[in-house]
Amino acid sequence: MKLFTMQTELWVPRPIAEVFQFFADARNLEQITPPWLRFRILAPASIEMRVGARIAYLLRIRGVPVRWESEITAWEPPHRFVDEQRRGPYRMWIHEHLFISENDGTTIVDNIQYSVPGGALINRLFVAPDVSKIFAYRKRVLLERFG
């Protein structure tokens, strides 16, 4: 299985506790996901974020409806958490969120490892460009929210 990686970093002028608290509310994922994905969390109530918590959602990838379920596999407030796809479009998706207090603000780091059906060609043509656009959107929204 061919693995691909991506890392993004964003510094915001807000304290780590405030930034982590925003990410600790799974509902805020809807705010930082581009509208063209039509992202929607399926749980009717708030989700207690902890190791073992599962989050189910529905989205559209290139117009195709996709159900996705993630599990929180690491939860270390206010510095780190990891979500891993348990059901969804990827063969594997592991997303580590790091929060580093520095320069009177917080650096948000996203480390992603993933594998896709179709391997390198599908990744280069479709998946990597889409993931890059999603995280570019996310950066813009986070800068508006915390900048």
C-alpha contacts under 8 A as a table, 3 or more apart, distances in Angstrom:
res1	aa1	res2	aa2	distance
1	M	115	S	6.85
1	M	119	G	7.82
2	K	115	S	6.00
2	K	116	V	7.87
2	K	119	G	6.24
2	K	120	A	7.35
3	L	113	Q	6.59
3	L	114	Y	5.64
3	L	115	S	4.95
4	F	113	Q	5.67
4	F	114	Y	5.31
4	F	115	S	6.08
5	T	111	N	7.37
5	T	112	I	5.46
5	T	113	Q	4.53
5	T	114	Y	6.40
6	M	110	D	7.87
6	M	111	N	6.03
6	M	112	I	5.16
6	M	113	Q	6.72
7	Q	109	V	7.07
7	Q	110	D	5.43
7	Q	111	N	4.62
7	Q	112	I	6.25
8	T	109	V	5.69
8	T	110	D	5.18
8	T	111	N	6.86
8	T	135	F	7.73
9	E	107	T	6.61
9	E	108	I	5.56
9	E	109	V	4.49
9	E	110	D	6.49
10	L	107	T	5.47
10	L	108	I	5.15
10	L	109	V	6.61
10	L	139	K	6.94
11	W	105	G	6.93
11	W	106	T	5.58
11	W	107	T	4.13
11	W	108	I	6.16
12	V	105	G	5.67
12	V	106	T	5.44
12	V	107	T	6.34
12	V	108	I	7.79
12	V	143	L	6.74
12	V	146	F	5.97
12	V	147	G	5.71
13	P	104	D	6.49
13	P	105	G	4.20
13	P	106	T	6.42
13	P	146	F	6.74
13	P	147	G	6.07
14	R	18	E	6.80
14	R	19	V	6.75
14	R	104	D	7.32
14	R	105	G	4.69
14	R	106	T	6.06
14	R	146	F	6.34
14	R	147	G	7.71
15	P	18	E	5.56
15	P	19	V	6.48
15	P	101	S	7.10
15	P	104	D	7.12
15	P	105	G	5.20
15	P	106	T	5.97
16	I	19	V	5.14
16	I	20	F	5.94
16	I	78	P	6.70
16	I	79	H	7.88
16	I	99	F	6.66
16	I	100	I	7.04
16	I	101	S	5.71
16	I	105	G	6.86
16	I	106	T	5.34
17	A	20	F	5.27
17	A	21	Q	6.02
17	A	78	P	6.02
18	E	21	Q	5.17
18	E	22	F	6.46
19	V	22	F	5.29
19	V	23	F	6.67
19	V	99	F	8.00
19	V	106	T	7.37
19	V	146	F	7.93
20	F	23	F	5.13
20	F	24	A	6.00
20	F	77	P	7.16
20	F	78	P	5.50
20	F	79	H	7.46
20	F	99	F	7.12
21	Q	24	A	4.87
21	Q	25	D	6.71
21	Q	78	P	7.77
22	F	25	D	5.74
22	F	28	N	6.75
23	F	26	A	6.64
23	F	28	N	6.68
23	F	29	L	7.49
24	A	49	M	6.41
25	D	28	N	5.75
25	D	29	L	7.81
25	D	46	S	7.81
25	D	47	I	7.44
25	D	49	M	7.49
26	A	29	L	5.61
26	A	46	S	7.65
26	A	47	I	6.57
26	A	49	M	7.58
26	A	55	I	7.98
27	R	30	E	5.91
27	R	31	Q	7.73
27	R	41	I	7.18
27	R	46	S	7.43
28	N	31	Q	5.18
28	N	32	I	6.79
29	L	32	I	5.35
29	L	33	T	6.20
30	E	33	T	5.37
30	E	39	F	6.21
30	E	40	R	6.57
30	E	41	I	7.49
31	Q	34	P	7.91
31	Q	141	V	7.79
32	I	137	Y	7.31
32	I	138	R	4.96
32	I	141	V	5.98
32	I	142	L	7.15
33	T	37	L	7.26
33	T	39	F	6.82
33	T	134	I	6.81
33	T	137	Y	7.27
33	T	138	R	6.27
34	P	37	L	5.84
34	P	38	R	7.57
34	P	39	F	7.84
34	P	134	I	6.31
34	P	137	Y	6.26
34	P	138	R	7.37
35	P	38	R	5.35
35	P	39	F	7.11
36	W	60	R	7.71
37	L	59	L	5.49
37	L	60	R	4.90
37	L	61	I	6.19
37	L	62	R	7.90
37	L	63	G	7.94
38	R	58	L	7.76
38	R	59	L	5.22
38	R	60	R	5.92
39	F	57	Y	7.04
39	F	58	L	5.82
39	F	59	L	4.33
39	F	60	R	7.09
40	R	57	Y	5.47
40	R	58	L	5.26
40	R	59	L	6.31
41	I	55	I	7.38
41	I	56	A	6.07
41	I	57	Y	4.18
41	I	58	L	6.43
42	L	55	I	7.87
42	L	56	A	5.59
42	L	57	Y	4.97
42	L	58	L	6.87
43	A	46	S	7.41
43	A	47	I	7.60
43	A	55	I	7.34
43	A	56	A	6.76
43	A	57	Y	7.79
47	I	53	A	7.71
47	I	55	I	7.63
48	E	53	A	6.94
49	M	53	A	5.93
49	M	72	I	7.41
49	M	75	W	7.73
50	R	53	A	5.50
50	R	72	I	6.44
50	R	74	A	7.61
50	R	75	W	5.70
51	V	71	E	7.71
51	V	72	I	5.07
51	V	73	T	5.09
51	V	74	A	5.53
51	V	75	W	5.69
52	G	71	E	5.93
52	G	72	I	5.39
52	G	73	T	6.08
53	A	71	E	5.61
53	A	72	I	5.39
54	R	69	E	6.68
54	R	70	S	5.52
54	R	71	E	4.41
54	R	72	I	6.47
55	I	69	E	5.51
55	I	70	S	5.24
55	I	71	E	6.46
56	A	67	R	7.27
56	A	68	W	5.76
56	A	69	E	4.30
56	A	70	S	6.54
57	Y	67	R	5.90
57	Y	68	W	5.38
57	Y	69	E	6.33
58	L	65	P	7.04
58	L	66	V	5.76
58	L	67	R	4.64
58	L	68	W	6.18
59	L	65	P	5.80
59	L	66	V	5.41
59	L	67	R	6.61
59	L	68	W	7.76
60	R	63	G	5.12
60	R	64	V	5.02
60	R	65	P	4.40
60	R	66	V	5.70
61	I	64	V	5.19
61	I	65	P	6.58
61	I	66	V	6.91
66	V	88	G	6.83
66	V	89	P	7.13
67	R	87	R	7.29
67	R	88	G	5.96
68	W	85	Q	7.14
68	W	86	R	7.54
68	W	87	R	5.20
68	W	88	G	4.31
68	W	89	P	7.40
69	E	85	Q	5.84
69	E	86	R	5.42
69	E	87	R	4.91
69	E	88	G	6.44
70	S	83	D	5.96
70	S	84	E	5.26
70	S	85	Q	4.37
70	S	86	R	5.39
70	S	87	R	7.04
71	E	83	D	5.41
71	E	84	E	5.33
71	E	85	Q	6.45
71	E	86	R	6.54
72	I	75	W	7.00
72	I	81	F	7.24
72	I	82	V	5.72
72	I	83	D	4.45
72	I	84	E	6.51
73	T	81	F	7.47
73	T	82	V	5.54
73	T	83	D	5.86
73	T	84	E	6.84
74	A	80	R	7.46
74	A	81	F	4.95
74	A	82	V	4.95
74	A	83	D	7.35
75	W	80	R	6.30
75	W	81	F	4.48
75	W	82	V	6.79
76	E	79	H	5.83
76	E	80	R	5.02
76	E	81	F	5.83
77	P	80	R	6.09
77	P	81	F	7.46
78	P	99	F	6.96
79	H	98	L	5.75
79	H	99	F	4.77
79	H	100	I	6.54
80	R	96	E	7.24
80	R	97	H	5.50
80	R	98	L	4.57
80	R	99	F	6.10
81	F	96	E	5.99
81	F	97	H	5.34
81	F	98	L	6.86
82	V	94	I	7.06
82	V	95	H	5.57
82	V	96	E	4.34
82	V	97	H	6.02
83	D	94	I	6.01
83	D	95	H	5.33
83	D	96	E	6.60
84	E	92	M	7.77
84	E	93	W	5.65
84	E	94	I	4.50
84	E	95	H	6.28
85	Q	88	G	6.48
85	Q	90	Y	7.75
85	Q	92	M	6.54
85	Q	93	W	5.26
85	Q	94	I	6.64
88	G	91	R	7.98
89	P	116	V	7.68
90	Y	93	W	6.21
90	Y	114	Y	6.99
90	Y	115	S	5.99
90	Y	116	V	5.00
90	Y	117	P	6.86
91	R	114	Y	7.29
91	R	115	S	5.21
91	R	116	V	5.34
91	R	117	P	6.46
92	M	113	Q	7.59
92	M	114	Y	5.02
92	M	115	S	5.05
92	M	116	V	7.18
93	W	112	I	7.13
93	W	113	Q	5.83
93	W	114	Y	4.35
93	W	115	S	6.73
94	I	112	I	5.67
94	I	113	Q	5.23
94	I	114	Y	6.32
95	H	110	D	6.81
95	H	111	N	5.77
95	H	112	I	4.52
95	H	113	Q	6.62
96	E	110	D	5.81
96	E	111	N	5.04
96	E	112	I	6.30
97	H	108	I	7.21
97	H	109	V	5.86
97	H	110	D	4.92
97	H	111	N	6.60
98	L	107	T	7.95
98	L	108	I	5.84
98	L	109	V	4.92
98	L	110	D	6.43
99	F	106	T	6.34
99	F	107	T	5.72
99	F	108	I	4.88
99	F	109	V	6.38
100	I	106	T	5.41
100	I	107	T	5.03
100	I	108	I	6.64
100	I	109	V	7.98
101	S	104	D	7.21
101	S	105	G	5.88
101	S	106	T	4.57
101	S	107	T	6.44
102	E	105	G	5.45
102	E	106	T	5.71
102	E	107	T	6.86
103	N	106	T	7.57
115	S	119	G	7.19
116	V	119	G	5.60
116	V	122	I	7.45
116	V	123	N	6.73
116	V	127	V	7.92
117	P	122	I	7.46
118	G	121	L	6.65
118	G	122	I	5.32
118	G	123	N	7.58
119	G	122	I	5.75
119	G	123	N	6.17
120	A	123	N	4.99
120	A	124	R	5.98
121	L	124	R	5.22
121	L	125	L	6.10
122	I	125	L	5.25
122	I	126	F	5.63
122	I	127	V	6.50
123	N	126	F	5.54
123	N	127	V	4.51
123	N	128	A	5.31
124	R	127	V	6.48
124	R	128	A	5.64
124	R	129	P	7.16
125	L	128	A	7.20
125	L	129	P	7.09
126	F	129	P	5.80
126	F	130	D	6.21
127	V	130	D	5.14
127	V	131	V	6.03
128	A	131	V	5.15
128	A	132	S	6.04
129	P	132	S	5.12
129	P	133	K	6.24
130	D	133	K	5.15
130	D	134	I	6.22
131	V	134	I	5.05
131	V	135	F	6.27
132	S	135	F	5.29
132	S	136	A	6.09
133	K	136	A	5.03
133	K	137	Y	6.18
134	I	137	Y	5.22
134	I	138	R	6.22
135	F	138	R	4.77
135	F	139	K	6.13
136	A	139	K	5.16
136	A	140	R	6.44
137	Y	140	R	5.20
137	Y	141	V	6.35
138	R	141	V	5.22
138	R	142	L	6.10
139	K	142	L	5.11
139	K	143	L	6.06
140	R	143	L	5.19
140	R	144	E	6.29
141	V	144	E	5.09
141	V	145	R	6.10
142	L	145	R	4.91
142	L	146	F	5.83
142	L	147	G	7.40
143	L	146	F	5.26
143	L	147	G	4.59
144	E	147	G	5.49
